[in-house]
Structures are given as C-alpha cells and as structure tokens.
C-alpha cells in the first residue's frame, strides 16, 4: 500500500527542517535512514562512503543493530550494486537480487541479514559521487516514487555531509590560524627582547664615538645612530603590540591635558614639516585643556604615529590639521591631511599589524606597517576608539576618542572643560 502523500510531505519537511537544527551529524543521518526505510516501506537502509584509495565502500551509517557487524566491512567497487550506482551515477532498483549477479552477498552472511530486493541512489557532493544510499526488502516492487523519495533523502544527506565537511575545514583553519598567530607572537616577543641589548650597545657606543671623532667621520656616525634609533622604534612598536595582546602592557594614568600633548607632539615635527614644505596647524578652542585620566606617554606615541603617517603621505605644499575637541563624555582628537588618501579596498585593514597599502616591491615610503596598529592598541587600552576616513587623491582623517572620567575630573572653570 502506497504511503499517504500528506504524510510523505510532512515527513520530508520534518527531515529538511532538521538540516538547520543544532543536532550532531550522526543523529541527523540516522533520522534520514529511518525516514528512508519508513517512506519506501523497506526493512532497512544504509549509507555507503567510497574510498578512492582502496576503491572500496565502507558503511558510514547503518541501523544501530547492524553497526558492530559491519564496522570494518568493505564492499568492492566491481561486482556490487553500490559500485554500479556509483560508476553510472544512476539509481538502480532490483526486485529479486538472487537473479542479479551485481549483488554482493557477503555482507548478508556477515550480519545475518537476507537481502531480497534493494534500491540504490548515488550520494553527490559538489557535482561528483561520494557514496551510495540504499534501502532493502520492500514487500512489493520498488517504484518510481520510491526512487524520487530516496533521491530526495540522498540529497539531504549529501548536504549534511557537505556542511559537516565545511565545518571541519573551518575548524581546522581556525586552529591553524591560532597556532600561526601564537608562533608569530612568540617570534616577535623573542626577537624584540633579544635585539634590545645589542641595539642598546650600538647606540651607546655610537653616541660615545660621536663625541670623539672629528668632522671627517661625523656623517657616518650620525647615520649609525639614526638607523639604530629607527630600529629601536620598530622594536618598541613590536613590543607594544605584543605586550597588549599578551596582557603585559600597563597603563600608568594621571590627569593629563590632551591639548598640551597635541601642542608638544606637533612642535616635535617642525623640522619634518619645514623640510617637506607642509603646513601643520593645530585647532583647539581657546581655554580648553582637554583634561583626561590617561597615560600621557602612550597617547603622545599615538599622535606621533598619526602625524608621521599624515606627513609621510602628504606632498610638498600640502596641509595637515590636528584638532582637539571636548565632548560631554569624551575628548576627540583628529589628524586631517590633504595627501594621497587611502584606496577604499585597503581602508578596512590599515590598522592591521604589518599591513601596508603599497606593495613591498613597489612602495616609495618606508615603514613596517606598525604605526597605525600601535595607535589602535594604545587607544583601545584606554577604552577608546580609533577610525579612519579617506578618499583616494583627496586626503585622510584619522580620529580617536578618549573617554573622560567624570568622577576624578578636577574642579575647573567651565571654559576649561567645554
């Protein structure tokens, strides 16, 4: 007696809905096997997986009462119904297996099961067969409707297997990424630590020699000191990011005027702006000191990195503006330039460590791609936020917010706190 169509649709819908439910793979595929036997009015069902190396099938899922018996059983590609279905990628129904030499009867002897009839359909993933789905022993002959039902369930099983494979690949990739990140952090920590001592000796001796040598070698000694100092900056930047990520960095907060930091840091770039012919201005409302509890040294590094970045990528005759503003809950600082700008495709990654907009083979500007990542780290250490807005060929604006601690804010005239 054919199964009621309403019941059929309800059962298929139930199985389909289960595909998105948070159940484990084995439970879900066992429910598909049960549905296959029920909906085709068969005695049993199994799902076979093909091994390309051995060119054999193994039982990936079978009813629990057959599991131990077929745990290590194999079905050959040649001389089996599964092999024929797999090679032809076509369903096959056999109403009397005793009259068909394609049936591999050794599994019957192994599990004590007598196969009388069977229906098999291919399992297809990414357009190619990966196994076979079979049902056994229908009281009547298998019909075209049975084939359609089994193909539908096979499609759901294939999707489930594909999802499981993708999840495993994602998990494996995440584990590899975590391991690589760990190795990278360890390398950075060890390298920065080991380089500090010899670099300190180079700087110390070079500074000492500068006082002794005559003008004839002054330029060479200055070059040693200049480049060693540059290496020192790189090592300190690496250490700053590593200390933050490993929890080794500390904030030494005190009441600081952000307005004073802006003025002092901007003044330190006087020679650079003069040599490049760039106008550097600050804009702070008169009387606003922008008081915040923070680590002044770290915020000075942030602003120095942003200013150096702006001046580096601004052409001669360009303009850079540093603006500080007092808001009710935070102090906002922005560095705006009319330089080269950042391509929109690069904007989401500019705060990543070592990321550079220019290729290392074609870039015209120096740097390790650490300045912005260090700035981001130090702002986030203060509970703040930093972002960039840019248009290629027009310029960029980097902005950061520093939260104001209202409870510890000193008494000041209204004009000082905005």
Order of alpha helices (4+ residues) and beta strands (2+ residues): alpha-alpha-beta-beta-alpha-beta-alpha-beta-alpha-beta-beta-alpha-alpha-beta-alpha-alpha-beta-beta-alpha-beta-beta-alpha-alpha-beta-beta-alpha
